[in-house]
Amino acid sequence: MAKIKKGDTVIVIAGRDKGKTGRVLEVLTDSNRVIVEGVQRVTKHVKVGQTQRGTTTGGIETVEAPIHVSNVAFYDAETKRAKRIGVRTEQVERDGRTRTVRVRVTRGHGDAEKDI
């Protein structure tokens, strides 16, 4: 189970964008990287091309580049701090059967565990 998932709010803890927060747009599991909205923006030169609906304009665009997952941490909006994420297993009865389910929880500086 991945600790950072699509849609999570994260804070950058290392690199040129240190301190910025944003929402995870995509998780690239094969390269251990995430794409975060508004973080690690780079310029990209785009050539004028043709699509099925017509021509696309070229020029210089800014896009979000992937950032390594070790350089981001889960951001808790209530405490406005970075939190660690852990996994807790629970026994859930569903359709007459007992199943083991993994639940993501935040672990903090002396705080109690809280479900995400």
MMTF fields as JSON, N, C-alpha, C and O atoms, coordinates in Angstrom:
{
  "mmtfVersion": "1.0.0",
  "mmtfProducer": "UNKNOWN",
  "numBonds": 463,
  "numAtoms": 464,
  "numGroups": 116,
  "numChains": 1,
  "numModels": 1,
  "chainsPerModel": [1],
  "groupsPerChain": [116],
  "chainIdList": ["A"],
  "bondAtomList": [4, 2, 8, 6, 12, 10, 16, 14, 20, 18, 24, 22, 28, 26, 32, 30, 36, 34, 40, 38, 44, 42, 48, 46, 52, 50, 56, 54, 60, 58, 64, 62, 68, 66, 72, 70, 76, 74, 80, 78, 84, 82, 88, 86, 92, 90, 96, 94, 100, 98, 104, 102, 108, 106, 112, 110, 116, 114, 120, 118, 124, 122, 128, 126, 132, 130, 136, 134, 140, 138, 144, 142, 148, 146, 152, 150, 156, 154, 160, 158, 164, 162, 168, 166, 172, 170, 176, 174, 180, 178, 184, 182, 188, 186, 192, 190, 196, 194, 200, 198, 204, 202, 208, 206, 212, 210, 216, 214, 220, 218, 224, 222, 228, 226, 232, 230, 236, 234, 240, 238, 244, 242, 248, 246, 252, 250, 256, 254, 260, 258, 264, 262, 268, 266, 272, 270, 276, 274, 280, 278, 284, 282, 288, 286, 292, 290, 296, 294, 300, 298, 304, 302, 308, 306, 312, 310, 316, 314, 320, 318, 324, 322, 328, 326, 332, 330, 336, 334, 340, 338, 344, 342, 348, 346, 352, 350, 356, 354, 360, 358, 364, 362, 368, 366, 372, 370, 376, 374, 380, 378, 384, 382, 388, 386, 392, 390, 396, 394, 400, 398, 404, 402, 408, 406, 412, 410, 416, 414, 420, 418, 424, 422, 428, 426, 432, 430, 436, 434, 440, 438, 444, 442, 448, 446, 452, 450, 456, 454, 460, 458],
  "bondOrderList": [1, 1, 1, 1, 1, 1, 1, 1, 1, 1, 1, 1, 1, 1, 1, 1, 1, 1, 1, 1, 1, 1, 1, 1, 1, 1, 1, 1, 1, 1, 1, 1, 1, 1, 1, 1, 1, 1, 1, 1, 1, 1, 1, 1, 1, 1, 1, 1, 1, 1, 1, 1, 1, 1, 1, 1, 1, 1, 1, 1, 1, 1, 1, 1, 1, 1, 1, 1, 1, 1, 1, 1, 1, 1, 1, 1, 1, 1, 1, 1, 1, 1, 1, 1, 1, 1, 1, 1, 1, 1, 1, 1, 1, 1, 1, 1, 1, 1, 1, 1, 1, 1, 1, 1, 1, 1, 1, 1, 1, 1, 1, 1, 1, 1, 1],
  "groupList": [{"groupName": "MET", "atomNameList": ["N", "CA", "C", "O"], "elementList": ["N", "C", "C", "O"], "formalChargeList": [0, 0, 0, 0], "bondAtomList": [1, 0, 2, 1, 3, 2], "bondOrderList": [1, 1, 2], "singleLetterCode": "M", "chemCompType": "L-PEPTIDE LINKING"}, {"groupName": "ALA", "atomNameList": ["N", "CA", "C", "O"], "elementList": ["N", "C", "C", "O"], "formalChargeList": [0, 0, 0, 0], "bondAtomList": [1, 0, 2, 1, 3, 2], "bondOrderList": [1, 1, 2], "singleLetterCode": "A", "chemCompType": "L-PEPTIDE LINKING"}, {"groupName": "LYS", "atomNameList": ["N", "CA", "C", "O"], "elementList": ["N", "C", "C", "O"], "formalChargeList": [0, 0, 0, 0], "bondAtomList": [1, 0, 2, 1, 3, 2], "bondOrderList": [1, 1, 2], "singleLetterCode": "K", "chemCompType": "L-PEPTIDE LINKING"}, {"groupName": "ILE", "atomNameList": ["N", "CA", "C", "O"], "elementList": ["N", "C", "C", "O"], "formalChargeList": [0, 0, 0, 0], "bondAtomList": [1, 0, 2, 1, 3, 2], "bondOrderList": [1, 1, 2], "singleLetterCode": "I", "chemCompType": "L-PEPTIDE LINKING"}, {"groupName": "GLY", "atomNameList": ["N", "CA", "C", "O"], "elementList": ["N", "C", "C", "O"], "formalChargeList": [0, 0, 0, 0], "bondAtomList": [1, 0, 2, 1, 3, 2], "bondOrderList": [1, 1, 2], "singleLetterCode": "G", "chemCompType": "PEPTIDE LINKING"}, {"groupName": "ASP", "atomNameList": ["N", "CA", "C", "O"], "elementList": ["N", "C", "C", "O"], "formalChargeList": [0, 0, 0, 0], "bondAtomList": [1, 0, 2, 1, 3, 2], "bondOrderList": [1, 1, 2], "singleLetterCode": "D", "chemCompType": "L-PEPTIDE LINKING"}, {"groupName": "THR", "atomNameList": ["N", "CA", "C", "O"], "elementList": ["N", "C", "C", "O"], "formalChargeList": [0, 0, 0, 0], "bondAtomList": [1, 0, 2, 1, 3, 2], "bondOrderList": [1, 1, 2], "singleLetterCode": "T", "chemCompType": "L-PEPTIDE LINKING"}, {"groupName": "VAL", "atomNameList": ["N", "CA", "C", "O"], "elementList": ["N", "C", "C", "O"], "formalChargeList": [0, 0, 0, 0], "bondAtomList": [1, 0, 2, 1, 3, 2], "bondOrderList": [1, 1, 2], "singleLetterCode": "V", "chemCompType": "L-PEPTIDE LINKING"}, {"groupName": "ARG", "atomNameList": ["N", "CA", "C", "O"], "elementList": ["N", "C", "C", "O"], "formalChargeList": [0, 0, 0, 0], "bondAtomList": [1, 0, 2, 1, 3, 2], "bondOrderList": [1, 1, 2], "singleLetterCode": "R", "chemCompType": "L-PEPTIDE LINKING"}, {"groupName": "LEU", "atomNameList": ["N", "CA", "C", "O"], "elementList": ["N", "C", "C", "O"], "formalChargeList": [0, 0, 0, 0], "bondAtomList": [1, 0, 2, 1, 3, 2], "bondOrderList": [1, 1, 2], "singleLetterCode": "L", "chemCompType": "L-PEPTIDE LINKING"}, {"groupName": "GLU", "atomNameList": ["N", "CA", "C", "O"], "elementList": ["N", "C", "C", "O"], "formalChargeList": [0, 0, 0, 0], "bondAtomList": [1, 0, 2, 1, 3, 2], "bondOrderList": [1, 1, 2], "singleLetterCode": "E", "chemCompType": "L-PEPTIDE LINKING"}, {"groupName": "SER", "atomNameList": ["N", "CA", "C", "O"], "elementList": ["N", "C", "C", "O"], "formalChargeList": [0, 0, 0, 0], "bondAtomList": [1, 0, 2, 1, 3, 2], "bondOrderList": [1, 1, 2], "singleLetterCode": "S", "chemCompType": "L-PEPTIDE LINKING"}, {"groupName": "ASN", "atomNameList": ["N", "CA", "C", "O"], "elementList": ["N", "C", "C", "O"], "formalChargeList": [0, 0, 0, 0], "bondAtomList": [1, 0, 2, 1, 3, 2], "bondOrderList": [1, 1, 2], "singleLetterCode": "N", "chemCompType": "L-PEPTIDE LINKING"}, {"groupName": "GLN", "atomNameList": ["N", "CA", "C", "O"], "elementList": ["N", "C", "C", "O"], "formalChargeList": [0, 0, 0, 0], "bondAtomList": [1, 0, 2, 1, 3, 2], "bondOrderList": [1, 1, 2], "singleLetterCode": "Q", "chemCompType": "L-PEPTIDE LINKING"}, {"groupName": "HIS", "atomNameList": ["N", "CA", "C", "O"], "elementList": ["N", "C", "C", "O"], "formalChargeList": [0, 0, 0, 0], "bondAtomList": [1, 0, 2, 1, 3, 2], "bondOrderList": [1, 1, 2], "singleLetterCode": "H", "chemCompType": "L-PEPTIDE LINKING"}, {"groupName": "PRO", "atomNameList": ["N", "CA", "C", "O"], "elementList": ["N", "C", "C", "O"], "formalChargeList": [0, 0, 0, 0], "bondAtomList": [1, 0, 2, 1, 3, 2], "bondOrderList": [1, 1, 2], "singleLetterCode": "P", "chemCompType": "L-PEPTIDE LINKING"}, {"groupName": "PHE", "atomNameList": ["N", "CA", "C", "O"], "elementList": ["N", "C", "C", "O"], "formalChargeList": [0, 0, 0, 0], "bondAtomList": [1, 0, 2, 1, 3, 2], "bondOrderList": [1, 1, 2], "singleLetterCode": "F", "chemCompType": "L-PEPTIDE LINKING"}, {"groupName": "TYR", "atomNameList": ["N", "CA", "C", "O"], "elementList": ["N", "C", "C", "O"], "formalChargeList": [0, 0, 0, 0], "bondAtomList": [1, 0, 2, 1, 3, 2], "bondOrderList": [1, 1, 2], "singleLetterCode": "Y", "chemCompType": "L-PEPTIDE LINKING"}],
  "groupTypeList": [0, 1, 2, 3, 2, 2, 4, 5, 6, 7, 3, 7, 3, 1, 4, 8, 5, 2, 4, 2, 6, 4, 8, 7, 9, 10, 7, 9, 6, 5, 11, 12, 8, 7, 3, 7, 10, 4, 7, 13, 8, 7, 6, 2, 14, 7, 2, 7, 4, 13, 6, 13, 8, 4, 6, 6, 6, 4, 4, 3, 10, 6, 7, 10, 1, 15, 3, 14, 7, 11, 12, 7, 1, 16, 17, 5, 1, 10, 6, 2, 8, 1, 2, 8, 3, 4, 7, 8, 6, 10, 13, 7, 10, 8, 5, 4, 8, 6, 8, 6, 7, 8, 7, 8, 7, 6, 8, 4, 14, 4, 5, 1, 10, 2, 5, 3],
  "groupIdList": [1, 2, 3, 4, 5, 6, 7, 8, 9, 10, 11, 12, 13, 14, 15, 16, 17, 18, 19, 20, 21, 22, 23, 24, 25, 26, 27, 28, 29, 30, 31, 32, 33, 34, 35, 36, 37, 38, 39, 40, 41, 42, 43, 44, 45, 46, 47, 48, 49, 50, 51, 52, 53, 54, 55, 56, 57, 58, 59, 60, 61, 62, 63, 64, 65, 66, 67, 68, 69, 70, 71, 72, 73, 74, 75, 76, 77, 78, 79, 80, 81, 82, 83, 84, 85, 86, 87, 88, 89, 90, 91, 92, 93, 94, 95, 96, 97, 98, 99, 100, 101, 102, 103, 104, 105, 106, 107, 108, 109, 110, 111, 112, 113, 114, 115, 116],
  "secStructList": [7, 7, 1, 1, 7, 6, 6, 7, 3, 3, 3, 3, 7, 1, 1, 6, 6, 6, 6, 7, 3, 3, 3, 3, 3, 3, 3, 3, 6, 6, 6, 6, 3, 3, 3, 3, 6, 6, 1, 1, 3, 3, 3, 3, 3, 3, 7, 7, 3, 3, 3, 6, 6, 3, 3, 3, 7, 7, 3, 3, 3, 3, 3, 3, 7, 7, 3, 3, 4, 4, 4, 3, 3, 3, 3, 3, 6, 6, 6, 6, 3, 3, 3, 3, 3, 3, 3, 3, 3, 3, 3, 3, 3, 3, 6, 6, 3, 3, 3, 3, 3, 3, 3, 3, 3, 3, 3, 7, 1, 1, 7, 7, 7, 3, 3, 7],
  "xCoordList": [0.849, 0.0, 0.894, 1.776, 0.66, 1.47, 1.115, -0.043, 2.119, 1.864, 1.324, 0.492, 1.782, 1.278, 0.403, 0.826, -0.816, -1.752, -2.236, -2.055, -2.846, -3.411, -4.493, -5.355, -4.446, -5.436, -4.988, -5.624, -3.91, -3.394, -2.78, -2.258, -2.844, -2.154, -0.8, -0.715, 0.262, 1.612, 2.376, 2.003, 3.456, 4.359, 5.742, 6.156, 6.454, 7.797, 8.771, 8.79, 9.586, 10.508, 11.958, 12.83, 12.237, 13.614, 13.574, 12.634, 14.612, 14.728, 14.439, 14.28, 14.374, 14.218, 12.837, 12.674, 11.834, 10.476, 10.132, 8.959, 11.129, 10.919, 9.912, 10.031, 8.918, 7.903, 6.609, 5.597, 6.61, 5.395, 4.469, 4.921, 3.172, 2.194, 1.393, 1.275, 0.849, 0.041, -0.634, -0.364, -1.522, -2.277, -1.572, -1.09, -1.513, -0.867, -1.768, -2.917, -1.241, -1.992, -1.801, -2.724, -0.597, -0.293, 0.84, 1.753, 0.776, 1.823, 2.47, 1.791, 3.778, 4.535, 5.259, 6.37, 4.628, 5.16, 6.441, 7.278, 6.608, 7.8, 9.08, 10.15, 8.988, 10.171, 10.143, 10.982, 9.186, 9.058, 8.962, 9.612, 8.161, 7.999, 6.52, 5.654, 6.247, 4.882, 4.873, 5.879, 3.735, 3.552, 2.608, 1.474, 3.085, 2.342, 1.936, 2.731, 0.701, 0.153, 0.87, 0.894, 1.455, 2.101, 3.517, 4.116, 4.064, 5.414, 6.276, 5.789, 7.573, 8.536, 8.107, 8.133, 7.712, 7.273, 8.501, 9.428, 8.481, 9.58, 8.99, 7.813, 9.822, 9.36, 9.621, 10.63, 8.69, 8.782, 8.493, 7.489, 9.361, 9.157, 8.29, 8.639, 7.154, 6.187, 6.138, 6.021, 6.229, 6.19, 4.741, 3.862, 4.488, 3.148, 2.843, 3.625, 1.706, 1.369, -0.083, -0.838, -0.463, -1.84, -2.444, -1.809, -3.699, -4.449, -5.682, -5.863, -6.518, -7.732, -8.707, -9.519, -8.628, -9.568, -9.005, -9.676, -7.822, -7.238, -5.81, -5.199, -5.279, -3.893, -3.791, -4.711, -2.659, -2.375, -1.317, -0.427, -1.422, -0.45, 0.818, 0.782, 1.919, 3.206, 3.666, 2.94, 4.867, 5.44, 6.039, 6.354, 6.189, 6.779, 5.66, 4.896, 5.566, 4.56, 5.258, 6.406, 4.573, 5.099, 4.286, 3.055, 4.978, 4.34, 4.971, 6.085, 4.239, 4.769, 5.623, 5.187, 6.832, 7.727, 7.615, 7.229, 7.947, 7.893, 8.927, 10.004, 8.596, 9.492, 9.553, 8.553, 10.704, 10.866, 9.994, 9.845, 9.43, 8.477, 9.142, 8.456, 10.451, 11.137, 11.253, 11.559, 11.014, 11.122, 9.788, 9.716, 8.727, 7.433, 6.94, 7.328, 6.086, 5.479, 3.999, 3.597, 3.198, 1.765, 1.548, 2.189, 0.646, 0.402, -0.947, -1.974, -0.939, -2.169, -2.63, -1.94, -3.792, -4.289, -4.709, -4.651, -5.131, -5.562, -4.401, -4.502, -3.295, -2.143, -1.134, -0.205, -1.315, -0.425, 1.012, 1.954, 1.158, 2.47, 2.517, 1.484, 3.73, 3.91, 3.659, 4.014, 3.045, 2.744, 3.304, 3.451, 3.614, 4.014, 2.768, 1.777, 2.832, 1.692, 2.061, 3.126, 1.163, 1.346, 0.137, -0.812, 0.177, -0.91, -1.332, -0.495, -2.638, -3.193, -4.122, -4.883, -4.066, -4.959, -6.176, -6.066, -7.327, -8.579, -9.323, -9.2, -10.094, -10.966, -12.346, -12.964, -12.84, -14.128, -15.0, -14.563, -16.253, -17.18, -18.045, -18.763, -17.961, -18.691, -19.298, -18.586, -20.586, -21.299, -21.131, -21.035, -21.097, -20.985, -19.586, -19.392, -18.588, -17.215, -16.354, -16.6, -15.364, -14.441, -13.234, -12.607, -12.922, -11.795, -10.821, -11.201, -9.573, -8.561, -8.374, -8.1, -8.521, -8.432, -7.316, -7.185, -6.502, -5.453, -5.98, -6.544, -5.796, -6.285, -5.092, -4.249, -5.019, -3.946, -4.253, -5.381, -3.26, -3.415, -2.223, -1.141, -2.431, -1.325, -0.718, -1.411, 0.589, 1.316, 2.07, 2.733, 1.967, 2.588, 3.432, 3.805, 3.727, 4.593, 3.79, 3.303, 3.654, 2.926, 1.422, 0.714, 0.909, -0.535, -1.059, -0.302, -2.362, -2.996, -3.116, -3.097, -3.24, -3.398, -4.736, -5.722, -4.768, -5.993, -6.142, -5.191, -7.343, -7.577, -7.538, -7.907, -7.083, -7.034, -8.262, -8.432],
  "yCoordList": [-1.175, 0.0, 1.237, 1.378, 2.116, 3.325, 4.31, 4.419, 5.019, 5.984, 7.296, 7.936, 7.707, 8.917, 8.472, 7.671, 8.994, 8.6, 9.82, 10.957, 9.57, 10.629, 11.354, 10.719, 12.683, 13.48, 13.935, 14.813, 13.37, 13.797, 15.183, 15.555, 15.942, 17.219, 16.965, 16.389, 17.398, 17.147, 18.461, 19.467, 18.429, 19.564, 19.099, 17.984, 19.961, 19.628, 19.885, 20.976, 18.874, 19.0, 19.146, 19.357, 19.035, 19.191, 19.656, 19.359, 20.393, 20.844, 22.318, 23.037, 22.764, 24.193, 24.712, 25.915, 23.839, 24.247, 23.912, 23.722, 23.837, 23.474, 24.413, 25.634, 23.83, 24.601, 24.764, 25.149, 24.48, 24.607, 23.416, 22.299, 23.68, 22.607, 22.492, 23.45, 21.313, 21.088, 19.735, 18.919, 19.511, 18.266, 17.335, 17.777, 16.047, 15.062, 14.792, 14.38, 15.027, 14.792, 13.377, 12.784, 12.835, 11.518, 10.887, 11.579, 9.563, 8.82, 7.886, 7.065, 8.013, 7.173, 6.112, 6.343, 4.954, 3.939, 3.289, 2.874, 3.193, 2.526, 3.31, 2.715, 4.642, 5.464, 6.162, 7.023, 5.803, 6.379, 7.908, 8.592, 8.429, 9.869, 10.244, 9.419, 11.505, 12.029, 13.35, 14.058, 13.676, 14.97, 15.766, 15.353, 16.914, 17.734, 19.031, 19.646, 19.435, 20.64, 21.882, 22.124, 22.669, 23.924, 23.785, 24.773, 22.581, 22.341, 21.783, 21.037, 22.15, 21.653, 22.013, 21.171, 23.269, 23.712, 24.008, 24.698, 23.466, 23.667, 24.166, 23.949, 24.834, 25.312, 24.246, 23.541, 24.151, 23.146, 23.838, 24.538, 23.644, 24.226, 23.274, 22.109, 23.785, 22.948, 23.393, 24.581, 22.431, 22.69, 22.8, 22.132, 23.632, 23.742, 22.426, 21.958, 21.837, 20.555, 20.502, 21.453, 19.385, 19.197, 18.036, 17.003, 18.235, 17.17, 16.896, 17.508, 16.003, 15.683, 16.852, 16.984, 17.691, 18.816, 20.111, 21.142, 20.091, 21.303, 21.478, 20.548, 22.657, 22.905, 23.291, 23.87, 22.957, 23.379, 24.463, 24.428, 25.417, 26.507, 26.046, 25.275, 26.522, 26.188, 27.287, 28.248, 27.145, 28.16, 27.538, 26.349, 28.367, 27.918, 27.72, 28.643, 26.505, 26.183, 25.825, 25.382, 26.013, 25.551, 24.345, 24.378, 23.294, 22.054, 21.586, 21.981, 20.738, 20.166, 18.956, 18.062, 18.925, 17.789, 16.876, 17.33, 15.598, 14.681, 15.04, 15.544, 14.78, 14.995, 13.685, 12.974, 13.363, 12.088, 12.048, 13.048, 10.882, 10.734, 10.961, 11.293, 10.792, 11.021, 12.505, 12.863, 13.374, 14.817, 15.463, 16.685, 14.667, 15.202, 14.464, 13.325, 15.129, 14.529, 14.89, 15.933, 14.022, 14.266, 15.519, 15.684, 16.405, 17.685, 17.645, 17.396, 17.892, 17.93, 19.385, 20.22, 19.686, 21.067, 21.58, 22.785, 20.691, 21.129, 21.661, 22.729, 20.913, 21.333, 22.143, 22.72, 22.186, 22.901, 22.418, 23.21, 21.089, 20.469, 19.213, 18.667, 18.762, 17.496, 16.358, 16.443, 15.298, 14.132, 12.889, 12.818, 11.914, 10.605, 9.756, 9.926, 8.846, 7.991, 6.559, 6.072, 5.891, 4.488, 3.695, 4.248, 2.4, 1.518, 0.705, 0.149, 0.644, -0.146, -1.188, -0.877, -2.412, -3.451, -3.564, -3.486, -3.746, -3.892, -5.109, -5.476, -5.727, -6.828, -6.262, -5.664, -6.445, -5.907, -7.067, -7.933, -7.077, -8.117, -7.579, -6.592, -8.254, -7.82, -9.045, -10.005, -9.021, -10.124, -11.441, -12.505, -11.368, -12.574, -13.136, -14.177, -12.467, -12.936, -11.888, -10.689, -12.337, -11.424, -11.222, -12.181, -9.96, -9.631, -8.721, -7.971, -8.809, -7.927, -6.769, -6.981, -5.545, -4.347, -3.469, -3.286, -2.92, -1.983, -0.558, -0.181, 0.231, 1.609, 2.535, 2.302, 3.593, 4.58, 5.491, 5.959, 5.743, 6.627, 7.575, 7.25, 8.76, 9.7, 9.507, 9.258, 9.63, 9.558, 10.871, 11.313, 11.494, 12.8, 12.917, 11.919, 14.137, 14.451, 14.354, 15.365, 13.162, 12.972, 12.986, 12.86, 13.134, 13.161, 11.74, 10.803, 11.595, 10.299, 9.98, 10.882, 8.686, 8.286, 8.777, 8.792, 9.184, 9.675, 9.073, 9.077, 8.546, 7.978, 9.058, 10.207, 8.662, 9.588, 9.389, 10.066],
  "zCoordList": [0.0, 0.0, 0.0, 0.847, -0.945, -1.066, 0.043, 0.446, 0.524, 1.588, 1.038, 1.681, -0.14, -0.787, -1.948, -2.782, -1.999, -3.053, -3.82, -3.385, -4.958, -5.787, -4.995, -4.388, -5.002, -4.29, -2.918, -2.337, -2.372, -1.07, -1.18, -2.231, -0.098, -0.017, 0.623, 1.708, -0.055, 0.434, 0.536, -0.069, 1.318, 1.447, 1.022, 1.336, 0.305, -0.169, 0.974, 1.545, 1.311, 2.437, 2.008, 2.851, 0.695, 0.21, -1.235, -1.972, -1.633, -3.01, -3.161, -2.175, -4.398, -4.67, -4.313, -4.106, -4.233, -3.886, -2.443, -2.118, -1.576, -0.174, 0.488, 0.387, 1.17, 1.868, 1.101, 1.686, -0.2, -1.0, -0.749, -0.496, -0.826, -0.674, -1.961, -2.726, -2.184, -3.372, -3.316, -2.434, -4.28, -4.361, -5.344, -6.386, -5.011, -5.868, -7.064, -6.904, -8.273, -9.5, -10.022, -10.581, -9.838, -10.378, -9.58, -9.129, -9.407, -8.732, -9.75, -10.367, -9.923, -10.848, -10.015, -9.539, -9.844, -8.938, -9.448, -8.646, -10.76, -11.283, -11.018, -10.89, -10.932, -10.691, -9.331, -9.068, -8.456, -7.106, -7.137, -6.346, -8.04, -8.166, -8.155, -8.446, -7.812, -7.826, -8.573, -8.615, -9.161, -9.805, -8.915, -8.672, -8.428, -7.482, -8.168, -8.879, -7.949, -8.567, -8.039, -6.832, -8.951, -8.583, -8.063, -7.637, -8.089, -7.568, -8.695, -9.544, -8.702, -9.689, -11.11, -12.007, -11.303, -12.627, -13.485, -13.06, -14.707, -15.653, -16.968, -17.257, -17.756, -19.055, -20.102, -20.069, -21.026, -22.076, -23.406, -23.54, -24.376, -25.695, -26.512, -26.704, -26.991, -27.706, -29.162, -29.461, -30.048, -31.469, -31.936, -31.391, -32.933, -33.504, -34.208, -35.036, -33.876, -34.461, -34.868, -34.663, -35.444, -35.849, -35.08, -34.871, -34.662, -34.012, -34.85, -35.903, -34.409, -35.145, -35.152, -36.068, -34.14, -34.039, -34.613, -34.555, -35.153, -35.71, -35.253, -34.727, -35.45, -35.099, -33.628, -33.049, -33.05, -31.682, -31.752, -32.602, -30.859, -30.857, -30.169, -29.21, -30.667, -30.087, -29.164, -28.911, -28.666, -27.8, -26.553, -26.519, -25.53, -24.277, -23.268, -22.988, -22.721, -21.715, -20.413, -20.421, -19.304, -18.027, -17.584, -17.581, -17.214, -16.793, -15.482, -15.137, -14.759, -13.524, -13.856, -14.581, -13.33, -13.523, -12.301, -11.224, -12.461, -11.322, -10.261, -10.579, -9.007, -7.875, -7.1, -7.009, -6.547, -5.862, -4.605, -3.902, -4.342, -3.238, -1.88, -0.912, -1.789, -0.514, -0.19, 0.947, -1.172, -0.957, -0.604, -0.477, -0.442, -0.046, 1.197, 1.454, 1.957, 3.141, 3.163, 2.649, 3.761, 3.876, 4.721, 5.76, 4.282, 4.959, 5.655, 5.023, 6.962, 7.745, 7.838, 8.423, 7.262, 7.209, 8.586, 8.833, 9.485, 10.813, 11.643, 12.248, 11.672, 12.464, 11.654, 12.218, 10.321, 9.403, 9.538, 9.555, 9.634, 9.751, 8.904, 8.515, 8.625, 7.924, 8.902, 10.077, 8.403, 9.24, 8.594, 7.374, 9.415, 8.919, 8.741, 9.452, 7.789, 7.504, 7.833, 7.453, 8.547, 8.877, 8.427, 7.872, 8.669, 8.282, 9.499, 10.21, 9.726, 10.812, 10.2, 9.284, 10.694, 10.184, 11.086, 12.31, 10.475, 11.209, 10.688, 9.52, 11.57, 11.183, 10.898, 11.779, 9.673, 9.254, 8.811, 8.054, 9.296, 8.882, 7.762, 7.923, 6.616, 5.441, 4.767, 4.471, 4.525, 3.879, 4.634, 4.022, 5.952, 6.754, 6.86, 7.487, 6.257, 6.319, 7.004, 6.874, 7.718, 8.377, 7.47, 7.019, 7.215, 6.345, 7.089, 7.989, 6.692, 7.237, 6.268, 5.087, 6.765, 5.937, 6.477, 7.687, 5.557, 5.961, 5.846, 4.819, 6.897, 6.953, 7.139, 8.005, 6.322, 6.475, 7.656, 7.802, 8.495, 9.639, 9.686, 9.197, 10.284, 10.44, 11.816, 12.802, 11.846, 13.11, 13.244, 12.306, 14.413, 14.549, 15.785, 16.402, 16.14, 17.259, 18.559, 19.065, 19.089, 20.341, 20.195, 21.194, 18.987, 18.774, 18.652, 18.395, 18.839, 18.661, 17.173, 16.335, 16.849, 15.456, 14.951, 15.689, 13.674, 13.074, 11.689, 10.907, 11.37, 10.054, 8.994, 9.234, 7.814, 6.679, 5.839, 4.826]
}
